[in-house]
């Protein structure tokens, strides 16, 4: 099996070859609104706001700046980094963003009702949401955070500016747009909308057009799976040749005709 360092190098070479003399703008086949997850120390507590009501305040960082994480594109693995300052322009435009769990379900807060606050600092993109404690989904989320069952956050955005490193091993996001995106906690691993079960059909559709590098690596890894080892199919047995049998005679033989002719002559 190819080690990750070699796989990264080969993928970078493939990108460079595909780009030719022009610089590749973005990772090939990247979703228009990618979902990026970061480990984040989530905090949840009850607070009283100026309206006199009690709310659950959930706070943490939806992204981390200047910290590389692994991504894949059409050619293979690469490192992606969100630049410090990448959120400045979108935050200055006062984007409409909602707070949701696992990027699904009814929003629990939004920037439009002033119950979702966003900011950017040296660490990353921070968010502070004020959630209605009367909602059952909010109660479950807060309990999961307190039990440390939910420990990561994510945000969905649109890349507006980015660039590859000269050797095509790292992609840096220099600016992104949060308008009509979302932030919030996510469970560890794939959520229901990006699970292997949901994406298996997409994967199968991609197999015929996988570049040679990824196809070879996929073949190598699949060969290591013991659950895919099957007994060779039996060779079909050809039926033994049968001796041709003479067709049953029909009509009269020459001997019979001769005998009948002789009898007829004697009678005459």
Secondary structure as GFF3:
##gff-version 3
##sequence-region A 1 268
A	DSSP	alpha_helix	4	19	.	.	.	ID=ss1
A	DSSP	beta_strand	35	39	.	.	.	ID=ss2
A	DSSP	beta_strand	43	48	.	.	.	ID=ss3
A	DSSP	beta_strand	54	64	.	.	.	ID=ss4
A	DSSP	beta_strand	69	73	.	.	.	ID=ss5
A	DSSP	beta_strand	76	82	.	.	.	ID=ss6
A	DSSP	alpha_helix	88	92	.	.	.	ID=ss7
A	DSSP	beta_strand	97	101	.	.	.	ID=ss8
A	DSSP	beta_strand	104	110	.	.	.	ID=ss9
A	DSSP	beta_strand	116	120	.	.	.	ID=ss10
A	DSSP	beta_strand	124	132	.	.	.	ID=ss11
A	DSSP	alpha_helix	136	146	.	.	.	ID=ss12
A	DSSP	beta_strand	152	164	.	.	.	ID=ss13
A	DSSP	beta_strand	170	186	.	.	.	ID=ss14
A	DSSP	alpha_helix	196	207	.	.	.	ID=ss15
A	DSSP	alpha_helix	212	223	.	.	.	ID=ss16
A	DSSP	three_ten_helix	226	228	.	.	.	ID=ss17
A	DSSP	alpha_helix	254	267	.	.	.	ID=ss18
###
